[in-house]
């Protein structure tokens, strides 16, 4: 199995409903952690980054 095959399988997994739920959960967890670390002082920027990441990962 070549690198292109593995890339295709990973892409297919992310585009599935299960993959979308997993990536959304990961993005939410990362956003919550970033907000906690910054004391909420950068929540607007964190929210923008969260939206951008969600658009590029999974099937949004």
N, C-alpha and C positions, 0 to 999 in steps of 0.2 A: 504494500500500500504506500503510495507516494504522498508527498506533502500536499499536493493538490486534492487528493482524495480525502485526506484528513481535514483540510480546510473546508471542503464541501460538506462533510459530515458535521463539522462544528457549526457552520452557517445554518444548515438545516435544523440542528438542535435549537439554536437561538431563535429561529423563526417559528418554532412550534409554540403552542399555547403554554405548555409546561416551561419551555425555555423563557418565554416572555414573563411569566410569573416569577421565575427565578431571578432574571435580570432586574426586574422592577424591585423585587425585595432587596437585592444587593445595592441598587442605587439608593433606595430609601434608607437603608441602614447606613450607608456611607454619608448621606446627607445629614442624617440625625447625628452621627458622630462628629462631623465637621461643625455643625451648629453647636453641639455641646462643648467642643474644644474652644470655640471662639466666643462662647457665652452669648450666642445669638446676635452678636454685633454685625455679622456678615450674612444674615439669612437671605437677603435679597439676591446677593451674588451666588450663594449656594443654590438657591432655587433656580436661577438661570442655568447654572452648570448642570443641575439635575435634569432639567428639561432638555438641554442639549445632548446629554449622555443618553437619555431615553430615546431621543430621535435617531441616534446612530447605532443603538444596540437593540437587537430583537426586532419585532415587527411593529413596534410602537403602536 
